[in-house]
């Protein structure tokens, strides 16, 4: 282990990282084939022995945040200049969401249509958000659905699975971009760690449409205005899943997604059109069904 920083700043202890003798992907958050535990980004870095404690991660991010902010300010300024506030169109609302997501883990904030520095209290809250310790539940946390580790290749992959509304053009690209922006600070933070010893961090975003849409193209798609888009199947290939298994997984994901969608629609229409005569025991069964389907998906 070695300390970092000068005497005027808190000491951050960087550790040596995980063992590199295993050459295959492993999934530390998996409890069984049907269950996994969610881990915050800070917990992942501690569990993999890059830091001694969550407090050390928090201190290190506070030191990194000003540099990260400078790197994203040109993009944030460009987004702000293209906005009409308050937003009225769907495009403006999406642009505002993108801008606020960019600034969330930075030292700046959007205040009355101006990008200004955060207060000390807000900076503490920013660092808490990086560790998923924020009490503001409306703000998405850095808590991936799972993570995978390839010790031989020294890769850590943050895994995200999403069900998105697939009724408009580029629905998958929109969701993918949202996840990329959310985890960009985490990957940038990891990339500058002095103790990463050739380790790298990536993210694998898997998205399925609520109506069963699922992409299987074999090459990244060029979607104007968005990052290159990998298919659901490509993300599995990247994690070393065999072709036969990919076909089975894609089929199962679509079937389970349609089951969930059907159960939700039944509950919705039963509550909307028969509020007084509704059989709540049946609704409870649907809710229980949804939970079971999601556990097995």
N, C-alpha and C positions, 0 to 999 in steps of 0.2 A: 504494500500500500504506500501511497505517497500523498502528502498534503499539497494543496494548490492555493494560490492567492497570496497577497502580501499581508503585512502585519496590520494594516488598517481595515481589512475585510475579514469576515468569518472564515475559518479554515474549512475547506471542503476536502473530504477524504475520498479519493478515487481508489477502487479496488481492482483486482486483476481480471474480472469477468469469468464466464463459465468455462468448464473443461471442454477441450476441442477434440477429444478422441472419438466421439460418436459422429459418423458421417451421414446419418439419416435424419429426416425430419422427426422431431418429437413435439408433443403437444402438452406442455406442463399443466395447463388449466383443465385438461380433460380428467374428469373423475371416473367416467365410464363412457360407453358408446352413446348413451342418451343424455348424459349430464356433464356440465362443466361449471367451474366457478369463475365468476367475473373478477378480473384483476385490474386495478388502475395502472396507468403507465408508471407511476412512481413505484408501486409495488413490484411491477415486472422488473424494473431496473435494480431494485434491492434483491429480489429473489434470484436474479441472474448474477449477482455479486459484482455489479458495477458501482454500487454505493453501499455504505454501511447502514443507512437509515433513510426514512422518508424526509427527515429534517435536512439531511445532507443534500438530497435531490432538490428540495425547495431552495436551499441557499445557492446551489449551483445554477438553478434556473433564474433566480434573481440577478445573478451576475451576467448571465447570458442574454436576458431579455432586451437590454438597450441595443445590443448589436443586431439581434433579430428584428427589432423594430425599424432600425435604419434600413435594413434590406427590403422590408415590405412597404415602406412609406410611398415610394413611387407608384406602386400598384394601387395602394389605398387612395392616394390623391387622384389618380386617374379615374377610379371608380366613383369617387365623390363628384368629380367634375361632370360625369355623365348622368348624374341623378337629378331628378326633379323632386324636391322635398316639400311637403310630405308626399310619399309615393302614392300614385293612383293606379298606374298600370301594373300588370303582373310582372313585367320585365323590371320595372323600377323596384318593386318589392323584393324581387330576387337579387337585384344588384345591392340593395340595402342590406339584405341578409348576408350576402357575401362579404360586404365591407365590414359589418359588425363581427363576423366570424374571423376575418383577418386580424382585427384589432383586439379581439378578446384576450389573447395571451401576449399582447404587446404592452408597452409602457404608455400608449396613447389611447384616446377614446374619441368617439364622435359626440359632440355636444353642440346643439343648435346649429347644425350644418357646418361645424368647424371641427377639425381634428386637433385636439389639445392634449397636453400631458395629464396623466392620471395622478391623483393624490396618493399620499403614502398609504392610506387605508385601502385605496383601490389597488395599489400595487401588491399589498399583502393578499387581497382577495384574488388577484390575478395568479399569484403563485399557488394559492390554495386550489384554484381551478385547474392548474396544471397537474396537481396531484389528485384531482377529483375529490377535494375536501370542501368545495364550496357548498353552502347551504341553499344557494339559489338554484333550485331544481329545474327551472325553466331553461337554464343554460346547459347545452349538451356537454357531457364530461368526456375526458380522455380516458375512457374505460372501454377498450375494444371487446368485441364479443368473444374473442379468444386470442391466443398467440401461439406461434410455432417457432421452433428453434432448429436450425441446421448447424450443429457444432462443427462438422467437418468444413463446411463452406463459410462458417462464421456469419450466418445470417439470422436475424430476428425478424419475423414477419408478424405484423399486427393484422388480425383477421376481423373483417367486418361483414356481416350478413344482413341484408336489408330486403324488406318487401316494400315496393314502391308502386304508386298509382301509375298504371301503364296506359293511360288514355290520351296522352299527347306525344308529339314528336320529341325525340331526344330525352325521354323520361329516364333512361338508364344513364345517359351522360350527365344529366343534372344531378342525379343521386351520387354518381361517382365523383364528380367535382366537389360536391358538398363534403364527402368523406376525406378527399385529398386535402382540402383547405383545413378541415378540422385537425388532421394529424400532421400537417406540415411543420408546426412548431416542434413537435415531438421528434420528428426525424432530423430536423435541422439541429436541435439540441444534442441529439445523440451523435450526429456527424462530427461535432466539434469537441467531443470528450477526449481528453488527453490520454485516457487509459483504454480506448476501445480496441487497440491491438488488431487492426484490420477487420474488426467486426463492422457490419453494416446493418441498418434497419430499413425495412420496406413495409409496404402494406398491401394486402390482398383484399380487394373489395368484391364481394359476390352479391349480385342484385337479381331478384326475381320480381316480375310484375304480379300484382294481386290477382290478375285474371289469368295467370299461368304463363305469361311471356317469359322466355328464358333464352339467352343468346348462346350460340355454340360455334360462332365463326372462329377460324383457326389463326387469323392474323389480326393485330390491333386495328381498330377502325379509326379513320380520320374523320372526326366530327367537327365542323367549323365552330370556333369559339370555345372548344373544350379540349382538355388533355386527351391523348390517345386512349382509346377505350378497349380494354381487354374484355373478352366474353366471359360468361360464367364458367364455361368449360376451360378456357385458357388459365383462369386463376387456379383451377384444380391441377392442371398440368404443371404449373409453376411450383406446386407443392408436392410434386412427385407421384400424383395419383395416376394409376394405369388407365388406358383407354376404356377397357371393359368396365372398370369401376366408375369412371366418369359417366358413362351412359346410364348406369343404374342409379347413380346419385342424382343426375339431372331429372330422370323420370320420377324418382321418389319426391324430389323437391317440388316439382310441378303438381303432383297429386296431393301432397300435403298442403300446399298453398291453396289449391282449389277447395279442399276440405275446410280449411280455416275460413276462407272467403264465404263459402256456402253457409257455414254455421253462423257467422256474423250477420249475414243478410237475413237469415231466418229469425234471429233474435231481434234485429232492427225492425222488420216489418210486423212482427208479432206485437212489439211494444207500441209501434206507431198507430196501427189500425185496430188493435184490440186491447187498448190500455186497461179496460175494466174487466174484460172477460179472459184476459191472458192467463194461461197456465204457467205460473212462475216456476213450478217444479220442472217444466219442460225447458224453460229458459235457463234454469240453473244447470240442467244437463248439457245444454249447448255450450255454456260457459266452461263447464268441466271438460267437455269434448275439445274445445279450443285449446285449453291448457295441455291436455294430453297430446294433441296433435303437435303442438309447438315443442313439447319435450322430445318427441320422437323425430322431429324434422332435422 
